[in-house]
């Protein structure tokens, strides 16, 4: 499905040497993604080179710019087809990964993916704003999300899951700076502090933004609010 030598070269370019097992895992991931995409909407990107760059490399590249300690617990909020954290788990098998999505069909896909390529990921079906009120609240070293929502809303979904001292890593496109300015109040209100912002490009030229928000104090128990409140009156 994918061109393994081309993918290996892409990852070599960011300082990661993929093993044959990892290349096989990425290839199987791509095949499953397209098989399931015929039944449920997982991706609009269906060509091999696009999957290699705009899903696999795009998911892993930003994490070469931050340090994730060994054994870090990571929750991927609104993970969809597993981006960014499943490609990250392929290259960082030590992380403890939880995948959260509100659509059960996507969770079924992720469970199949996890079983077939040995990700050992915990796959959870549920609404992020509801589960953040339970025992997963402030239980993770890191929350990650790619796209999903505007940053001011995304912070309210994600920061309640992060331990004090942990981080929320948001992967954005070319609107990253604009969204970061817009989210200034949300970050502060939810107990975060912007630690890093970086703009970069994929080899294809697509613009990306990395935003790292450090959790400096517990999130007030009023948050997250329900989806309607977050949408109508974002922080």
BALOBA-1460 file (C-alpha; in Angstrom, 3 decimals):
// residues 235
<rec num="1" residu="x" x="0.000" y="0.000" z="0.000"/>
<rec num="2" residu="x" x="2.605" y="2.562" z="1.064"/>
<rec num="3" residu="x" x="6.048" y="2.872" z="-0.472"/>
<rec num="4" residu="x" x="8.198" y="1.603" z="2.388"/>
<rec num="5" residu="x" x="11.482" y="2.989" z="1.100"/>
<rec num="6" residu="x" x="9.892" y="6.402" z="0.588"/>
<rec num="7" residu="x" x="8.412" y="6.343" z="4.093"/>
<rec num="8" residu="x" x="11.751" y="5.245" z="5.574"/>
<rec num="9" residu="x" x="13.428" y="8.181" z="3.825"/>
<rec num="10" residu="x" x="10.843" y="10.615" z="5.186"/>
<rec num="11" residu="x" x="11.432" y="9.419" z="8.733"/>
<rec num="12" residu="x" x="15.202" y="9.396" z="8.270"/>
<rec num="13" residu="x" x="14.820" y="13.071" z="7.464"/>
<rec num="14" residu="x" x="13.484" y="13.735" z="10.961"/>
<rec num="15" residu="x" x="16.079" y="11.562" z="12.668"/>
<rec num="16" residu="x" x="14.043" y="8.365" z="13.060"/>
<rec num="17" residu="x" x="15.287" y="5.088" z="11.574"/>
<rec num="18" residu="x" x="12.314" y="2.786" z="11.110"/>
<rec num="19" residu="x" x="12.811" y="-0.942" z="11.600"/>
<rec num="20" residu="x" x="11.327" y="-3.463" z="9.194"/>
<rec num="21" residu="x" x="8.692" y="-4.295" z="11.826"/>
<rec num="22" residu="x" x="7.717" y="-0.631" z="12.117"/>
<rec num="23" residu="x" x="7.499" y="-0.296" z="8.339"/>
<rec num="24" residu="x" x="5.247" y="-3.354" z="8.252"/>
<rec num="25" residu="x" x="3.070" y="-1.785" z="10.954"/>
<rec num="26" residu="x" x="2.696" y="1.437" z="8.976"/>
<rec num="27" residu="x" x="1.872" y="-0.531" z="5.832"/>
<rec num="28" residu="x" x="-0.807" y="-2.552" z="7.631"/>
<rec num="29" residu="x" x="-2.157" y="0.639" z="9.197"/>
<rec num="30" residu="x" x="-2.579" y="2.203" z="5.753"/>
<rec num="31" residu="x" x="-4.294" y="-0.880" z="4.378"/>
<rec num="32" residu="x" x="-6.728" y="-1.088" z="7.289"/>
<rec num="33" residu="x" x="-7.411" y="2.639" z="7.054"/>
<rec num="34" residu="x" x="-8.502" y="2.323" z="3.429"/>
<rec num="35" residu="x" x="-10.462" y="-0.893" z="3.999"/>
<rec num="36" residu="x" x="-12.464" y="0.654" z="6.828"/>
<rec num="37" residu="x" x="-12.778" y="3.977" z="5.011"/>
<rec num="38" residu="x" x="-15.104" y="2.263" z="2.572"/>
<rec num="39" residu="x" x="-17.530" y="1.609" z="5.459"/>
<rec num="40" residu="x" x="-17.057" y="4.655" z="7.680"/>
<rec num="41" residu="x" x="-15.584" y="8.087" z="7.054"/>
<rec num="42" residu="x" x="-12.036" y="7.994" z="8.395"/>
<rec num="43" residu="x" x="-9.995" y="10.033" z="5.930"/>
<rec num="44" residu="x" x="-10.208" y="12.072" z="2.746"/>
<rec num="45" residu="x" x="-6.570" y="11.226" z="2.021"/>
<rec num="46" residu="x" x="-6.467" y="7.898" z="0.195"/>
<rec num="47" residu="x" x="-3.248" y="7.890" z="-1.866"/>
<rec num="48" residu="x" x="-0.137" y="6.233" z="-0.488"/>
<rec num="49" residu="x" x="2.116" y="9.282" z="-0.606"/>
<rec num="50" residu="x" x="-0.549" y="11.437" z="1.026"/>
<rec num="51" residu="x" x="-0.998" y="8.933" z="3.866"/>
<rec num="52" residu="x" x="2.764" y="8.749" z="4.364"/>
<rec num="53" residu="x" x="3.226" y="12.514" z="4.638"/>
<rec num="54" residu="x" x="-0.093" y="13.962" z="5.803"/>
<rec num="55" residu="x" x="-0.976" y="11.251" z="8.310"/>
<rec num="56" residu="x" x="2.101" y="9.299" z="9.391"/>
<rec num="57" residu="x" x="4.882" y="11.880" z="9.180"/>
<rec num="58" residu="x" x="2.510" y="14.677" z="10.185"/>
<rec num="59" residu="x" x="1.632" y="12.772" z="13.360"/>
<rec num="60" residu="x" x="5.193" y="12.000" z="14.447"/>
<rec num="61" residu="x" x="7.184" y="15.047" z="13.317"/>
<rec num="62" residu="x" x="5.927" y="17.452" z="16.016"/>
<rec num="63" residu="x" x="6.860" y="14.997" z="18.749"/>
<rec num="64" residu="x" x="10.494" y="15.175" z="17.646"/>
<rec num="65" residu="x" x="10.364" y="18.808" z="18.765"/>
<rec num="66" residu="x" x="9.315" y="18.007" z="22.349"/>
<rec num="67" residu="x" x="10.619" y="15.535" z="24.908"/>
<rec num="68" residu="x" x="8.248" y="12.807" z="26.030"/>
<rec num="69" residu="x" x="9.792" y="10.851" z="28.919"/>
<rec num="70" residu="x" x="9.844" y="7.052" z="28.848"/>
<rec num="71" residu="x" x="6.549" y="5.490" z="29.881"/>
<rec num="72" residu="x" x="4.582" y="8.731" z="29.488"/>
<rec num="73" residu="x" x="0.811" y="8.293" z="29.651"/>
<rec num="74" residu="x" x="-0.854" y="9.912" z="26.630"/>
<rec num="75" residu="x" x="-4.545" y="10.369" z="25.861"/>
<rec num="76" residu="x" x="-5.550" y="11.266" z="22.304"/>
<rec num="77" residu="x" x="-8.797" y="13.265" z="22.439"/>
<rec num="78" residu="x" x="-11.131" y="12.926" z="19.448"/>
<rec num="79" residu="x" x="-8.589" y="10.634" z="17.884"/>
<rec num="80" residu="x" x="-10.645" y="9.693" z="14.813"/>
<rec num="81" residu="x" x="-8.543" y="7.260" z="12.793"/>
<rec num="82" residu="x" x="-5.780" y="7.329" z="15.407"/>
<rec num="83" residu="x" x="-3.910" y="10.491" z="14.504"/>
<rec num="84" residu="x" x="-1.555" y="11.630" z="15.889"/>
<rec num="85" residu="x" x="-0.982" y="9.078" z="18.610"/>
<rec num="86" residu="x" x="-1.072" y="5.718" z="16.812"/>
<rec num="87" residu="x" x="1.814" y="6.577" z="14.455"/>
<rec num="88" residu="x" x="3.618" y="7.982" z="17.507"/>
<rec num="89" residu="x" x="3.041" y="4.702" z="19.382"/>
<rec num="90" residu="x" x="4.555" y="2.742" z="16.477"/>
<rec num="91" residu="x" x="7.833" y="4.622" z="16.912"/>
<rec num="92" residu="x" x="7.530" y="5.033" z="20.704"/>
<rec num="93" residu="x" x="6.222" y="1.709" z="21.971"/>
<rec num="94" residu="x" x="7.012" y="2.717" z="25.571"/>
<rec num="95" residu="x" x="4.229" y="5.290" z="25.864"/>
<rec num="96" residu="x" x="0.986" y="4.248" z="27.569"/>
<rec num="97" residu="x" x="-1.708" y="5.175" z="25.079"/>
<rec num="98" residu="x" x="-5.418" y="5.842" z="25.533"/>
<rec num="99" residu="x" x="-7.570" y="6.584" z="22.479"/>
<rec num="100" residu="x" x="-10.829" y="8.448" z="23.052"/>
<rec num="101" residu="x" x="-13.513" y="9.070" z="20.445"/>
<rec num="102" residu="x" x="-17.250" y="9.748" z="20.528"/>
<rec num="103" residu="x" x="-18.075" y="7.487" z="17.555"/>
<rec num="104" residu="x" x="-18.165" y="3.788" z="18.373"/>
<rec num="105" residu="x" x="-17.457" y="2.760" z="14.754"/>
<rec num="106" residu="x" x="-14.140" y="4.580" z="14.918"/>
<rec num="107" residu="x" x="-13.339" y="2.856" z="18.220"/>
<rec num="108" residu="x" x="-14.051" y="-0.491" z="16.548"/>
<rec num="109" residu="x" x="-11.526" y="0.424" z="13.856"/>
<rec num="110" residu="x" x="-8.948" y="1.451" z="16.470"/>
<rec num="111" residu="x" x="-9.417" y="-1.771" z="18.419"/>
<rec num="112" residu="x" x="-8.838" y="-3.766" z="15.227"/>
<rec num="113" residu="x" x="-5.784" y="-1.673" z="14.413"/>
<rec num="114" residu="x" x="-4.396" y="-2.070" z="17.923"/>
<rec num="115" residu="x" x="-4.860" y="-5.846" z="17.833"/>
<rec num="116" residu="x" x="-3.400" y="-6.317" z="14.362"/>
<rec num="117" residu="x" x="-0.232" y="-4.277" z="14.791"/>
<rec num="118" residu="x" x="0.231" y="-4.758" z="18.531"/>
<rec num="119" residu="x" x="-0.235" y="-1.190" z="19.749"/>
<rec num="120" residu="x" x="-1.550" y="-2.213" z="23.183"/>
<rec num="121" residu="x" x="-3.711" y="0.916" z="23.244"/>
<rec num="122" residu="x" x="-6.752" y="1.380" z="25.453"/>
<rec num="123" residu="x" x="-9.675" y="2.358" z="23.209"/>
<rec num="124" residu="x" x="-12.554" y="4.215" z="24.867"/>
<rec num="125" residu="x" x="-15.889" y="5.212" z="23.401"/>
<rec num="126" residu="x" x="-17.395" y="8.317" z="24.962"/>
<rec num="127" residu="x" x="-17.754" y="12.065" z="24.950"/>
<rec num="128" residu="x" x="-14.646" y="13.868" z="26.153"/>
<rec num="129" residu="x" x="-16.613" y="16.497" z="28.091"/>
<rec num="130" residu="x" x="-18.443" y="13.788" z="30.048"/>
<rec num="131" residu="x" x="-15.575" y="11.398" z="30.780"/>
<rec num="132" residu="x" x="-13.427" y="14.299" z="32.031"/>
<rec num="133" residu="x" x="-15.729" y="14.453" z="35.059"/>
<rec num="134" residu="x" x="-14.808" y="10.907" z="36.116"/>
<rec num="135" residu="x" x="-11.731" y="8.930" z="37.151"/>
<rec num="136" residu="x" x="-9.738" y="9.948" z="34.063"/>
<rec num="137" residu="x" x="-9.702" y="13.558" z="35.191"/>
<rec num="138" residu="x" x="-6.136" y="14.852" z="35.602"/>
<rec num="139" residu="x" x="-4.859" y="11.279" z="35.175"/>
<rec num="140" residu="x" x="-2.520" y="11.683" z="32.180"/>
<rec num="141" residu="x" x="0.952" y="13.079" z="31.633"/>
<rec num="142" residu="x" x="-0.075" y="14.344" z="28.218"/>
<rec num="143" residu="x" x="-3.192" y="15.016" z="26.179"/>
<rec num="144" residu="x" x="-2.792" y="15.288" z="22.414"/>
<rec num="145" residu="x" x="-5.138" y="16.360" z="19.655"/>
<rec num="146" residu="x" x="-4.864" y="17.067" z="15.952"/>
<rec num="147" residu="x" x="-7.421" y="19.447" z="14.430"/>
<rec num="148" residu="x" x="-10.756" y="18.465" z="16.148"/>
<rec num="149" residu="x" x="-11.840" y="22.025" z="17.116"/>
<rec num="150" residu="x" x="-10.633" y="25.608" z="17.515"/>
<rec num="151" residu="x" x="-7.957" y="25.823" z="20.188"/>
<rec num="152" residu="x" x="-10.070" y="27.722" z="22.738"/>
<rec num="153" residu="x" x="-12.633" y="24.898" z="22.632"/>
<rec num="154" residu="x" x="-10.014" y="22.174" z="22.361"/>
<rec num="155" residu="x" x="-8.340" y="23.377" z="25.567"/>
<rec num="156" residu="x" x="-11.592" y="22.837" z="27.448"/>
<rec num="157" residu="x" x="-11.857" y="19.302" z="26.111"/>
<rec num="158" residu="x" x="-8.231" y="18.380" z="26.791"/>
<rec num="159" residu="x" x="-6.719" y="20.220" z="29.761"/>
<rec num="160" residu="x" x="-9.045" y="18.588" z="32.346"/>
<rec num="161" residu="x" x="-7.385" y="15.228" z="31.520"/>
<rec num="162" residu="x" x="-3.831" y="16.465" z="32.161"/>
<rec num="163" residu="x" x="-2.033" y="16.131" z="35.494"/>
<rec num="164" residu="x" x="-0.607" y="19.262" z="37.038"/>
<rec num="165" residu="x" x="2.896" y="19.443" z="35.583"/>
<rec num="166" residu="x" x="1.830" y="17.587" z="32.442"/>
<rec num="167" residu="x" x="1.174" y="19.025" z="29.008"/>
<rec num="168" residu="x" x="-1.423" y="19.440" z="26.309"/>
<rec num="169" residu="x" x="0.033" y="19.167" z="22.801"/>
<rec num="170" residu="x" x="-2.123" y="20.598" z="20.032"/>
<rec num="171" residu="x" x="-1.260" y="20.025" z="16.379"/>
<rec num="172" residu="x" x="-2.637" y="22.738" z="14.145"/>
<rec num="173" residu="x" x="-2.391" y="23.964" z="10.580"/>
<rec num="174" residu="x" x="-1.579" y="27.433" z="9.302"/>
<rec num="175" residu="x" x="-4.112" y="29.061" z="11.663"/>
<rec num="176" residu="x" x="-2.083" y="28.155" z="14.757"/>
<rec num="177" residu="x" x="-0.971" y="31.677" z="15.708"/>
<rec num="178" residu="x" x="-4.464" y="33.110" z="15.240"/>
<rec num="179" residu="x" x="-6.002" y="30.305" z="17.323"/>
<rec num="180" residu="x" x="-3.393" y="30.694" z="20.051"/>
<rec num="181" residu="x" x="-4.164" y="34.397" z="20.414"/>
<rec num="182" residu="x" x="-7.879" y="33.576" z="20.481"/>
<rec num="183" residu="x" x="-7.345" y="30.942" z="23.194"/>
<rec num="184" residu="x" x="-5.393" y="33.103" z="25.650"/>
<rec num="185" residu="x" x="-8.274" y="33.338" z="28.142"/>
<rec num="186" residu="x" x="-9.169" y="29.640" z="27.818"/>
<rec num="187" residu="x" x="-5.592" y="28.541" z="28.546"/>
<rec num="188" residu="x" x="-5.415" y="30.702" z="31.669"/>
<rec num="189" residu="x" x="-8.916" y="29.821" z="32.907"/>
<rec num="190" residu="x" x="-8.306" y="26.063" z="32.585"/>
<rec num="191" residu="x" x="-5.006" y="26.044" z="34.480"/>
<rec num="192" residu="x" x="-2.540" y="26.131" z="31.600"/>
<rec num="193" residu="x" x="0.397" y="28.178" z="30.446"/>
<rec num="194" residu="x" x="1.690" y="28.341" z="26.888"/>
<rec num="195" residu="x" x="5.160" y="26.827" z="26.865"/>
<rec num="196" residu="x" x="5.908" y="26.605" z="23.172"/>
<rec num="197" residu="x" x="4.651" y="27.655" z="19.769"/>
<rec num="198" residu="x" x="6.402" y="26.650" z="16.565"/>
<rec num="199" residu="x" x="5.491" y="26.883" z="12.906"/>
<rec num="200" residu="x" x="6.955" y="24.456" z="10.374"/>
<rec num="201" residu="x" x="6.154" y="22.768" z="7.065"/>
<rec num="202" residu="x" x="5.750" y="19.204" z="5.865"/>
<rec num="203" residu="x" x="7.970" y="18.186" z="2.909"/>
<rec num="204" residu="x" x="4.961" y="18.737" z="0.616"/>
<rec num="205" residu="x" x="4.848" y="22.379" z="1.735"/>
<rec num="206" residu="x" x="1.747" y="22.207" z="3.945"/>
<rec num="207" residu="x" x="2.018" y="24.581" z="6.904"/>
<rec num="208" residu="x" x="1.735" y="23.265" z="10.450"/>
<rec num="209" residu="x" x="1.802" y="24.664" z="13.983"/>
<rec num="210" residu="x" x="2.861" y="22.996" z="17.238"/>
<rec num="211" residu="x" x="1.377" y="24.358" z="20.460"/>
<rec num="212" residu="x" x="2.503" y="23.042" z="23.852"/>
<rec num="213" residu="x" x="0.513" y="24.100" z="26.925"/>
<rec num="214" residu="x" x="1.839" y="23.197" z="30.364"/>
<rec num="215" residu="x" x="-0.707" y="22.403" z="33.115"/>
<rec num="216" residu="x" x="0.318" y="24.596" z="36.064"/>
<rec num="217" residu="x" x="-2.709" y="24.207" z="38.358"/>
<rec num="218" residu="x" x="-5.830" y="22.031" z="38.648"/>
<rec num="219" residu="x" x="-8.706" y="22.783" z="36.301"/>
<rec num="220" residu="x" x="-11.750" y="24.243" z="38.030"/>
<rec num="221" residu="x" x="-14.457" y="21.596" z="38.460"/>
<rec num="222" residu="x" x="-16.882" y="23.718" z="36.430"/>
<rec num="223" residu="x" x="-14.984" y="22.626" z="33.322"/>
<rec num="224" residu="x" x="-15.455" y="21.126" z="30.866"/>
<rec num="225" residu="x" x="-18.955" y="22.423" z="30.196"/>
<rec num="226" residu="x" x="-21.309" y="20.642" z="27.830"/>
<rec num="227" residu="x" x="-20.723" y="20.843" z="24.082"/>
<rec num="228" residu="x" x="-23.500" y="23.369" z="23.517"/>
<rec num="229" residu="x" x="-22.066" y="25.780" z="26.067"/>
<rec num="230" residu="x" x="-18.542" y="25.407" z="24.704"/>
<rec num="231" residu="x" x="-19.736" y="26.067" z="21.154"/>
<rec num="232" residu="x" x="-22.032" y="28.999" z="21.932"/>
<rec num="233" residu="x" x="-19.799" y="30.685" z="24.488"/>
<rec num="234" residu="x" x="-16.161" y="29.548" z="24.130"/>
<rec num="235" residu="x" x="-13.794" y="30.686" z="26.842"/>
